[in-house]
Amino acid sequence: VHNTPKSFVINEEEVSQMKAMTENVFTIQAVDKWGNKAIYSEEHPHNTLVSIESEGIDTSATQISYSGGGKYEITVTPILAGEIQLEIRLNSKSIDGSPWSTSVYP
């Protein structure tokens, strides 16, 4: 039986700086309501929809893939240099700490 994660943790260093017009990859880890890592089988968890929203990225190039163990690999391509906000959503609700401010350099 799969449990739907309650939120995710993110390594803020991975999203603090990104390069414009380049694929930037970061990982998020699903956690339960107590903050423990939510570990699943190698299948994508049931009833889990992860999405990224930002006016500063090329949404057509955004990729989200489940890599097992409750981890998701996210690839985004910022389109302009400057500060952008990355909002990560779980089942249409912003996760804890979202949005993240990201510095995009040329």
C-alpha positions as CSV (number, residue, x, y, z in Angstrom):
1,V,0.0,0.0,0.0
2,H,1.3,3.4,-0.9
3,N,0.8,6.5,1.2
4,T,0.6,9.9,-0.4
5,P,3.5,12.1,0.8
6,K,2.5,15.2,2.8
7,S,5.3,17.4,1.5
8,F,8.8,17.4,0.2
9,V,12.2,18.6,1.4
10,I,14.6,20.3,-1.0
11,N,18.3,21.0,-0.9
12,E,18.1,24.8,-1.1
13,E,21.6,25.0,-2.5
14,E,20.5,23.2,-5.6
15,V,17.9,25.8,-6.4
16,S,19.6,29.0,-5.0
17,Q,21.4,29.6,-8.3
18,M,20.7,28.5,-11.9
19,K,22.0,29.3,-15.3
20,A,19.7,30.9,-17.9
21,M,18.8,29.0,-21.1
22,T,20.4,25.8,-19.6
23,E,18.8,22.7,-18.1
24,N,19.2,22.9,-14.3
25,V,18.5,19.7,-12.3
26,F,17.5,19.4,-8.7
27,T,16.0,16.7,-6.5
28,I,13.1,16.8,-4.0
29,Q,12.5,14.1,-1.4
30,A,9.0,13.2,-0.3
31,V,8.3,13.3,3.5
32,D,5.5,12.1,5.7
33,K,3.5,14.4,8.1
34,W,6.3,14.0,10.7
35,G,9.1,15.0,8.3
36,N,10.5,11.5,7.8
37,K,11.6,10.4,4.4
38,A,8.7,8.8,2.6
39,I,10.2,5.7,1.0
40,Y,8.2,3.9,-1.6
41,S,8.7,0.9,-3.9
42,E,10.3,1.6,-7.2
43,E,6.9,2.5,-8.7
44,H,5.6,6.1,-8.9
45,P,3.4,6.7,-5.8
46,H,-0.3,6.5,-6.3
47,N,-2.3,9.8,-6.2
48,T,0.8,12.0,-6.3
49,L,1.0,14.9,-8.8
50,V,4.1,17.0,-8.6
51,S,4.2,20.3,-10.6
52,I,6.5,23.4,-10.9
53,E,5.2,26.9,-11.6
54,S,7.2,30.0,-12.4
55,E,6.9,32.8,-14.9
56,G,10.7,32.6,-15.3
57,I,11.0,29.1,-16.8
58,D,10.3,27.5,-20.1
59,T,7.4,25.3,-19.0
60,S,7.5,23.2,-22.2
61,A,11.1,22.1,-21.2
62,T,10.2,21.3,-17.6
63,Q,10.6,17.6,-16.7
64,I,9.7,15.8,-13.5
65,S,10.6,12.2,-13.1
66,Y,10.2,9.8,-10.2
67,S,13.6,8.2,-9.4
68,G,12.5,5.8,-6.6
69,G,12.7,6.0,-2.9
70,G,10.3,8.9,-2.7
71,K,12.7,11.1,-4.8
72,Y,11.8,13.2,-7.8
73,E,14.3,14.7,-10.2
74,I,13.2,18.0,-11.6
75,T,14.7,19.7,-14.7
76,V,13.9,23.4,-15.4
77,T,15.2,25.9,-17.9
78,P,15.1,29.5,-16.7
79,I,14.6,31.9,-19.7
80,L,16.1,35.1,-18.3
81,A,18.8,36.2,-15.9
82,G,17.7,37.7,-12.6
83,E,15.6,36.6,-9.6
84,I,12.7,34.1,-10.2
85,Q,10.3,32.3,-7.9
86,L,10.0,28.5,-8.2
87,E,6.8,27.1,-6.8
88,I,6.6,23.4,-6.2
89,R,3.2,21.9,-5.8
90,L,2.0,18.5,-4.5
91,N,-1.5,17.6,-5.7
92,S,-2.1,21.3,-6.6
93,K,-1.0,22.6,-3.2
94,S,2.2,24.5,-2.6
95,I,4.7,22.5,-0.5
96,D,6.3,23.7,2.7
97,G,8.8,26.6,1.9
98,S,7.5,27.2,-1.6
99,P,8.1,29.4,-3.5
100,W,11.9,29.4,-3.6
101,S,13.7,32.5,-4.7
102,T,16.3,31.6,-7.3
103,S,19.1,33.7,-8.8
104,V,19.5,33.0,-12.5
105,Y,22.8,34.1,-14.1
106,P,23.5,34.5,-17.8
